[in-house]
């Protein structure tokens, strides 16, 4: 796995090449070039916080925006402290398919892996 922009680990989210390629493919399917991948943290789940990944056309005050080979990744200012140095990857194996988040700020997670603290 290669991670782009490794020098800015503390300053925001990192997107692997595989995740960037998957996001690009999904945006091409949607036919929308104006969307960004928004990664947020919301209260919920059995460990207290849960991740949200979705396409968004909005620009909110205080958003942290990073570009990974033409893929815009946006984090709101409230979520950014929880996601500094987190790596978003895309896995496609026989056991699992989907986006994963490796977050060095998470001190614990639930058994299902859907939330963290």
C-alpha positions as CSV (number, residue, x, y, z in Angstrom):
1,X,0.0,0.0,0.0
2,X,1.4,3.4,-0.9
3,X,0.2,6.5,0.8
4,X,0.4,9.8,-1.0
5,X,1.7,12.9,0.8
6,X,3.2,11.1,3.7
7,X,4.9,14.3,4.9
8,X,1.6,15.8,6.1
9,X,0.5,13.0,8.4
10,X,-0.6,15.3,11.2
11,X,-2.3,17.8,8.9
12,X,-5.2,15.7,7.7
13,X,-6.5,12.6,6.0
14,X,-4.4,10.5,3.7
15,X,-5.9,8.6,0.7
16,X,-4.2,5.6,-0.7
17,X,-3.8,5.1,-4.4
18,X,-6.4,2.3,-4.3
19,X,-9.0,4.5,-2.5
20,X,-8.3,7.4,-4.9
21,X,-8.9,5.2,-7.9
22,X,-12.1,3.8,-6.5
23,X,-13.4,7.3,-5.7
24,X,-12.6,8.4,-9.3
25,X,-14.4,5.4,-10.7
26,X,-17.5,6.1,-8.5
27,X,-17.5,9.8,-9.5
28,X,-17.3,8.8,-13.2
29,X,-20.3,6.5,-12.7
30,X,-22.2,9.4,-11.2
31,X,-21.1,11.7,-14.0
32,X,-20.3,14.4,-11.5
33,X,-17.0,16.2,-11.3
34,X,-18.2,18.7,-8.8
35,X,-18.3,16.3,-5.9
36,X,-15.7,15.7,-3.2
37,X,-15.3,12.8,-0.8
38,X,-16.4,14.1,2.6
39,X,-15.0,12.2,5.6
40,X,-16.6,13.1,8.9
41,X,-16.9,11.9,12.5
42,X,-20.3,11.8,14.1
43,X,-21.5,10.7,17.6
44,X,-22.9,7.2,17.6
45,X,-22.0,3.5,17.6
46,X,-21.2,1.5,20.6
47,X,-17.8,3.1,21.1
48,X,-19.0,6.7,20.9
49,X,-18.0,7.9,17.5
50,X,-18.6,6.7,13.9
51,X,-17.1,7.5,10.6
52,X,-19.2,8.9,7.7
53,X,-17.9,8.8,4.1
54,X,-20.1,10.4,1.4
55,X,-19.9,12.5,-1.7
56,X,-20.7,16.2,-1.1
57,X,-21.0,19.3,-3.3
58,X,-21.2,21.7,-0.3
59,X,-18.3,23.8,1.0
60,X,-18.6,24.5,4.7
61,X,-16.8,27.2,6.7
62,X,-13.6,25.8,8.1
63,X,-13.4,22.8,5.8
64,X,-10.0,21.1,5.4
65,X,-9.6,20.2,1.7
66,X,-6.9,18.0,0.3
67,X,-6.3,16.9,-3.3
68,X,-5.1,13.4,-4.1
69,X,-4.4,13.0,-7.8
70,X,-7.6,15.0,-8.7
71,X,-9.8,13.6,-5.9
72,X,-10.9,16.2,-3.4
73,X,-11.2,15.0,0.2
74,X,-13.0,17.3,2.5
75,X,-13.2,17.2,6.3
76,X,-15.2,19.6,8.4
77,X,-13.4,21.5,11.2
78,X,-15.1,19.6,14.0
79,X,-14.0,16.2,12.6
80,X,-10.5,17.2,11.6
81,X,-8.9,16.8,15.0
82,X,-10.2,13.2,15.2
83,X,-8.9,12.4,11.7
84,X,-5.4,13.8,11.6
85,X,-3.1,11.2,10.2
86,X,-6.0,8.8,9.4
87,X,-5.5,6.8,6.2
88,X,-8.5,5.9,3.9
89,X,-8.0,2.8,1.9
90,X,-10.1,0.7,-0.4
91,X,-9.9,-3.1,-0.1
92,X,-11.3,-5.6,-2.6
93,X,-10.8,-9.2,-1.4
94,X,-12.9,-12.3,-1.3
95,X,-13.6,-11.6,2.4
96,X,-14.3,-7.9,2.3
97,X,-14.9,-5.0,-0.2
98,X,-15.1,-1.4,0.8
99,X,-13.4,1.6,2.3
100,X,-11.4,1.3,5.5
101,X,-10.0,3.9,7.8
102,X,-6.8,3.4,9.8
103,X,-6.9,6.1,12.4
104,X,-4.0,6.6,14.8
105,X,-6.2,8.8,17.0
106,X,-8.7,5.9,17.8
107,X,-8.0,4.5,21.3
108,X,-10.5,1.8,21.0
109,X,-13.2,0.3,18.7
110,X,-16.2,-1.9,19.0
111,X,-16.2,-5.6,18.0
112,X,-18.0,-4.9,14.7
113,X,-15.4,-2.2,13.8
114,X,-18.2,0.3,12.9
115,X,-17.3,2.9,15.6
116,X,-14.4,4.1,17.7
117,X,-13.4,6.1,20.7
